[in-house]
Amino acid sequence: MEKFDEKDAFARTRKSLIERLADWEDQRTWDEFYQTYWRLIYSVSVKAGLGREEAFDVVQETVLAVAKQWKKGQVYDPEKGSFKTWLMNITRWRIADQFRLKQRNPAAMNQAGGTPGADGNERRTGTIERIEGENGAEILDQVWEREWMSNLTDVALQRVKKLVSPKQYQIFHAYVVKEWDVAKVVHELGVSQSQVYLAKHRVGGMVKDEIDKLKGEFA
């Protein structure tokens, strides 16, 4: 079986999206949107039970759906809910679409490594019902909440990494992200305790600011 290359799938999905949004004045905005949210949508899709290629299809279709609604002025209503919930619902609909495609095309499911039920459709139908049912919505809410915060933190870290010196980021990453104790950071990286605390304070503050900025970028 051919090995799945996530980086290649990411690049292909991004390229396809750029081509499909080529005539839009705000193409750069949607490229940035993709860069910010693709891993969140992808991760939730995989946890919902889709294959990795199918999850990238969900990423592409979700971003396109958001962009089209935005272009038509059919954006979320802050009085009815948050952007986070609005994006989650669009993602859930696209995930359900992928399972419906599997239901109509059992061969595609077998190629993706899925296991049909005794009648070839039972497990796929059950999955769709779980996603669209009340319990499924609640479970997806929980998964989305965890992945949402994790994704914002990861994106913020990547942005801040470009703004500080490699050494300072290395210290912060070791102490805060990897949770090394101060003594180990000092010993392994050859820095002083004051450098460790300075990196934690400075870089940590920048990460928090970036997370706050991300929360408001598409809100």
C-alpha positions in Angstrom: 0.0 0.0 0.0 1.3 3.4 -0.9 2.4 5.4 2.1 0.2 8.5 2.9 2.2 11.7 2.7 0.5 14.4 4.8 2.7 17.2 3.6 2.0 16.3 0.0 -1.7 16.1 0.7 -1.5 19.5 2.4 0.3 21.1 -0.5 -2.1 19.6 -3.1 -5.2 20.7 -1.1 -3.8 24.2 -0.7 -2.9 24.4 -4.4 -6.4 23.2 -5.5 -8.1 25.7 -3.2 -5.9 28.6 -4.5 -6.9 27.6 -8.1 -10.6 27.4 -7.2 -10.4 30.8 -5.5 -8.2 32.4 -8.2 -10.7 35.0 -9.3 -11.4 36.3 -5.8 -9.9 39.5 -4.7 -9.5 38.1 -1.2 -7.6 35.0 -2.2 -4.8 35.7 0.2 -7.4 35.9 3.0 -8.6 32.4 2.2 -5.1 31.1 1.9 -4.4 32.4 5.4 -7.7 30.9 6.6 -6.6 27.6 5.2 -3.2 27.9 6.9 -4.9 28.7 10.2 -7.7 26.1 10.3 -6.8 23.2 8.0 -5.3 21.1 10.8 -8.3 21.6 13.1 -10.7 20.5 10.3 -8.5 17.7 9.3 -8.0 16.3 12.8 -11.7 16.4 13.7 -12.5 14.7 10.4 -10.0 11.9 11.1 -11.4 11.5 14.7 -14.9 11.3 13.2 -13.8 8.2 11.4 -12.7 9.4 7.9 -9.6 8.3 6.1 -6.8 10.8 5.7 -7.4 11.6 2.0 -11.1 12.0 2.8 -10.3 14.3 5.7 -8.4 16.6 3.3 -11.4 16.6 1.0 -13.4 17.8 4.0 -10.8 20.5 4.6 -11.1 21.7 1.0 -14.9 21.6 0.9 -15.2 23.3 4.3 -13.0 26.2 3.4 -14.8 26.6 0.0 -18.2 26.5 1.8 -17.1 29.2 4.2 -15.6 31.3 1.5 -18.8 31.1 -0.7 -21.0 32.0 2.2 -18.8 34.9 3.2 -18.8 36.1 -0.4 -22.6 36.1 -0.4 -22.7 37.9 2.9 -24.2 34.8 4.5 -21.8 34.8 7.4 -22.5 33.7 11.0 -24.7 35.8 13.2 -22.8 36.7 16.5 -26.2 37.0 18.2 -27.0 33.3 17.4 -23.6 31.8 18.2 -19.8 32.1 17.9 -17.7 31.8 14.8 -16.2 28.7 16.3 -19.6 27.0 16.4 -20.5 28.2 13.0 -17.3 26.7 11.5 -17.8 23.5 13.4 -21.3 23.1 11.9 -20.0 23.6 8.4 -17.3 21.1 9.1 -19.8 18.5 10.5 -21.9 18.8 7.3 -18.9 18.2 5.1 -17.9 15.2 7.2 -21.4 13.8 6.8 -21.2 14.4 3.1 -18.1 12.2 2.9 -19.8 9.4 4.8 -22.8 9.6 2.4 -20.4 9.3 -0.5 -19.0 6.2 1.1 -22.5 4.8 1.6 -23.2 5.3 -2.1 -19.9 3.9 -3.2 -18.8 0.9 -1.1 -15.8 0.3 -3.2 -14.4 3.7 -2.2 -14.7 2.7 1.4 -12.9 -0.6 0.9 -10.1 1.3 -0.9 -9.8 3.7 2.0 -9.5 0.8 4.4 -13.0 0.9 5.9 -14.9 -2.1 7.1 -18.5 -2.4 6.0 -21.1 -4.0 8.2 -22.8 -7.3 7.4 -25.0 -5.8 4.8 -22.3 -3.5 3.4 -24.0 -0.4 4.6 -24.9 -0.9 8.2 -21.7 0.6 9.7 -21.6 3.5 7.3 -25.2 4.4 8.0 -24.7 4.2 11.7 -21.7 6.5 11.5 -23.8 9.1 9.6 -26.6 8.8 12.2 -24.1 9.2 15.0 -22.6 12.4 13.5 -26.0 14.0 12.7 -27.8 12.8 15.8 -28.1 14.6 19.2 -25.4 12.4 20.9 -23.2 12.7 17.9 -23.4 16.5 17.9 -22.5 16.5 21.6 -19.5 14.2 21.1 -18.3 16.3 18.1 -18.7 19.5 20.2 -16.3 18.0 22.8 -13.8 16.9 20.2 -14.1 20.3 18.4 -13.5 22.2 21.7 -10.3 20.3 22.4 -9.0 20.5 18.9 -9.9 24.2 18.6 -7.8 25.3 21.5 -4.9 23.0 20.5 -5.0 24.3 17.0 -5.0 28.0 18.0 -2.1 27.3 20.3 -0.1 25.5 17.6 -0.7 28.3 15.1 0.2 31.0 17.6 3.4 29.1 18.4 4.4 29.0 14.8 3.7 32.7 14.3 5.7 33.7 17.4 8.6 31.4 16.4 9.1 33.7 13.4 9.2 36.8 15.6 11.8 35.8 18.2 15.3 34.5 18.1 15.8 30.8 17.5 17.5 30.5 20.9 14.8 32.2 22.9 12.1 30.1 21.2 14.1 26.9 21.9 14.3 27.8 25.6 10.6 28.6 25.7 9.7 25.4 23.9 11.8 23.2 26.2 10.6 24.8 29.4 6.9 25.5 28.6 5.9 23.1 25.8 8.1 20.1 26.6 7.8 20.9 30.3 11.4 20.4 31.2 12.4 21.6 34.7 14.6 24.7 34.9 17.7 22.7 35.8 17.4 20.5 32.7 16.9 23.5 30.4 19.9 25.2 31.9 22.0 22.1 31.6 20.9 20.9 28.1 20.8 24.3 26.4 23.7 26.0 28.2 21.7 29.0 29.4 21.1 30.8 32.7 18.0 30.6 34.9 17.2 34.2 34.2 17.2 33.5 30.4 14.7 30.7 31.0 12.3 32.9 33.0 12.8 35.8 30.5 11.9 33.5 27.6 8.9 32.1 29.4 7.6 35.6 30.2 8.4 37.2 26.8 7.5 34.4 24.4 4.6 33.3 26.6 3.1 36.8 26.4 3.5 36.9 22.7 1.8 33.5 22.3 -1.2 34.7 24.4 -1.5 37.8 22.3 -1.4 35.8 19.1 -4.1 33.4 20.4 -6.3 36.4 21.2 -5.6 37.9 17.8 -6.5 34.5 16.1 -9.8 34.4 18.0 -10.8 37.8 16.4 -9.3 37.4 12.9 -12.4 35.9 11.3 -14.9 36.8 14.0 
